[in-house]
Structures are given as C-alpha cells and as structure tokens.
Amino acid sequence: MTSARSHKDSGPLRRTGRTIGHALHTPFTGTAKGIRKATHAHGAGESGLGKLIELHAVNGAGDVMITIALASTVFFSVPTDEARGRVALYLAVTMAPFTLLAPVIGPLLDHLPHGRRAAMAGAMLARAVLALTMAGAVATGGLELYPAALGVLVCSKAYGVVRSAVVPRLLPPRFSLVKANSRVTLAGLLATGIAAPIGAGLHTIGSAWPLYGACVIFIGGTVLAFTLPRKVDSSKGERKAQLVPPYGVTAPRPEPKRNGKAKGREKNGEKRPGLRSVGPSVLKGLQANTAHRALSGFLIFFLAFLLREQPLAGQSAAVSLGIVGVAAGAGNALGTAVGAWLRARGPEVIVASVLALALGVAVLAALFFSTVMVAALSATAGFTQALSKLSLDAMIQRDVPEEVRTSAFARSETVLQMAWVIGGGIGIALPLNGVLGMSVASGILTLGAATSVRGLLSAARRGSPHPRVA
C-alpha cells in the first residue's frame, strides 16, 4: 500500500523533472537544429558543403580565441612603445619565416590529393596541441611563445589552402562557387563574432583560458574534418596549375622541340598544365586582390598602434579599436552577403569597381582625416576585400578548367597571405601619423589599380575564353 502511494507520488515529480529538463534542453537542441538547417539548405547537406561550412565555423572560432590570447600578451599588456617592439618581434619571428614557408604550402599540399580530410584534421589537431603549448608561455610573453605562434599561423593557412581546394568538390547542383564560398566565409565570420566575446570572458578568468578554449574547439574540428564526404580526397581529373600569364599578355610561347629534346614548358611530348589559355582575368583579379589583402594587413597593424596612442575624438583607446574592428567586420559581412547575391555577374567589373571604391575612400581619409573617415575606410576595406575575393573565386570557377582549379586556389591563397604579411610589415614600420598612414593606404591601392584595372576591364569587354588546359 505504501509502495503504491509512493509510486503514485513520484509520477508528478518525474513528469515535472522531464518538463524542466526539456525546457533546459530545447534552446540548445533548437539552436543546433536551426544551424544545421541553415548550413545544409539548398542541397548543401547532400553534397557535403554543409559539413565544410560547419568545419570552417569551428576554425574561425578557434582562431579568434588564439588571437585574443596573443593580442592580450603581445599588444595590450605593455606600453605602446614596448608593444611596437613586441609586435615587430612577433612579425620577425613568425611572419618572416612564413613568407618563406608560404610558397611551399601549395605545392606540398598538391602532393596530398588523397589526404585532404587528414590534412585539415591534422591542421586542427596541431593547433590544439600548440594552443596548450602557448598556454604555458602566454602569461610571461617568453620567446617560446613565438615559435608556437608561427606553427599556429602555418597550420591555419594550410587549412585555408586545403579548404579552398575542397570547395569545388562539394558544390551542390546549380550552386555557383562564389555562392558556396560566400556561405563558408559568412559562417566563419559569424562564428568569430560569437566566439570573440566568449574568448574575452575567458581572458578575465586567466590569460591562458582562451587558449584552453581554442584547444577544445580544435579537437572538435579534428573530429569534424573526418565527417566530410570521401570525394573530398578524390583527385580524379585534377592536375597542378601554375599562375603564369596567358599567351599574348606577357609570356612568350614555349620554343618548339629541337633534336628530340623538349624546350620551354614541354617535356616528353607533353605540355605541363598551366593557366595560359584562360585569359588574363584570373591573374589581373589576383593582382587586385593582392592590393586589398596588403591594405588589410596594413590597416590592422597601423590603426592598432595609432588608435592606442591617438584615440578617436572623445573615445578611449579600447572603444576606438572596437569601433574600427566592428566597422571592418560589418563591411566584411556585407561584402560576403552582396557577393552571394551578385553570384558571378561581371566579376571583372566588380573587382575593378570595388578597387576604385576603396581607393576613393582612402584618398578622402588622407585628405579629411577624422573619426568618421577612419571608420568609413575600415568598413570599406572589409566590404571591398570580401567582394573582390568572392569575384576572384568566380573567375577561377569560370575560366580555370576543373582539372587545375584546386591547385589554382592553393597558389592564389598563398600569394594573398604573403601580401597581407607585407602590408602588416609596412604598418608596423610607419610613424604614427594618421594622414601619412592614409596616404600610404592610398598608395597601396593605387599600385594595385595601376597593375590590374585596365586588364580587368579589357578582359570584361573581350569576354571569357573557352577554358582548356594549356
């Protein structure tokens, strides 16, 4: 009798417990289902692109955690003069060797066409281990921090190169490459925006805690990389690409064979694959994107020190940096969204137009240097860089044959990263004068426009050549 009454009394308690558990569980499961629905929409789930979108979001979240930990150690924790020295040391110890390693990353990954999932997983796992290594040195800022930071940088860019090469393999039906890349990029930006305040909160607990968070995130990314479809590892129909000008632009045709020996680019009766027959659009688009990426590196480092020493009118240094950072992030997100909406319409004209837009705003910022103009240039730089890169992706998709497309992505990513490094170096070396800095920014874009705009517009008038392997 007592047992029956006890069982009857426990029924409402169990139901109440299940109700509370369901209420607590639903927001998380609902959010997860919403994210999965968004990333897998329009055939992305069936093709495997949704998995790559989620993996790139994990990558962005982990990278921003490490960035927060490094910024607090190298930049924010010391006076400005000492910070400049530390950041210069960071560039020397990490970026300078990277400029030597970067040209090797693409060709090295070309030899791993059957191990792309393993390469991305390895890049994630290596960063998880390096994050733990850095956790012990981040509080003191010891020199052992810099080799680990170099390792993180190399792994991050290796992941980026492989990811760019993988996207064409995972395109859903009737999905343009620019739309796919915009989705992937936007997922990374959203994850970065979500993870940044979490990383800042972890930093209030201790300087090493963002690195612990990064370690956990990258371990999750390691597992997620192996859930990508097996076709990611397929190299069927692929050949290596070389970023060389097309015939009639700057490169001569190879010499014919003489005495049975191969001359020029021919060997054993076969021509090495290249991009000679795809027209100048890709190369001119890459030159324009190089200017955007150099501008990005320059603004990051120059404005970081300038605004710390000379905050925007009526604002603290932290608020000034926040304004510029939010403006750049919003511009980048807007450029990504516009790129997805434009799809692949007139990419040469888009690249030339956004380069002219960035140059115009940079010139105005130099002539009328102010809080508004600095924020406007940051937003414009984010917008134009994102839209220009998506347009370059569209040109590669359109003009580069599929059998060399993945290799072309690897090499273009390496070139763009080297441009960012050079721009960052200029930003560190330049005196902290706002007008001078904006003038240098204008000069970077002017150089890019001089080398690319005419060729882009000419290519747009001629139209795209029929893609084939040279």
Secondary structure, DSSP 8 states (H G I E B T S, - for coil): -HHHHHHHHHHHHHHHHHHHHHHHHHHHHHHHHHHHHHHTGGGHHHHTHHHHHHHHHHHHHHHHHHHHHHHIIIIITS-HHHHHHHHHHHIIIIIHHHHHHHHHHHHHHHT-TT-HHHHHHHHHHHHHHHHHHHHTTTTTT-TTHHHHHHHHHHHHHHHHHHHHHHGGGG--TT--HHHHHHHHHHHHHHHHHHHHHHHHHHHHH-TTHHHHHHHHHHHHHHHHHTTS-GGGG--TT---------BTTTB------BTTB--TTEETTEE---STTS-SHHHHHHHHHHHHHHHHHHHHHHHHHHHHHS--TT--HHHHHHHHHHHHHHHHHHHHHHHHHHTTSSHHHHHHHHHHHHHHHHHHHHHS-SHHHHHHHHHHHHHHHHHHHHHHHHHHHHHS-HHHHHHHHHHHHHHHHHHHHHHHHHHHHS-S-HHHHHHHHHHHHHHHHHHHHHHHHHHHHH--------
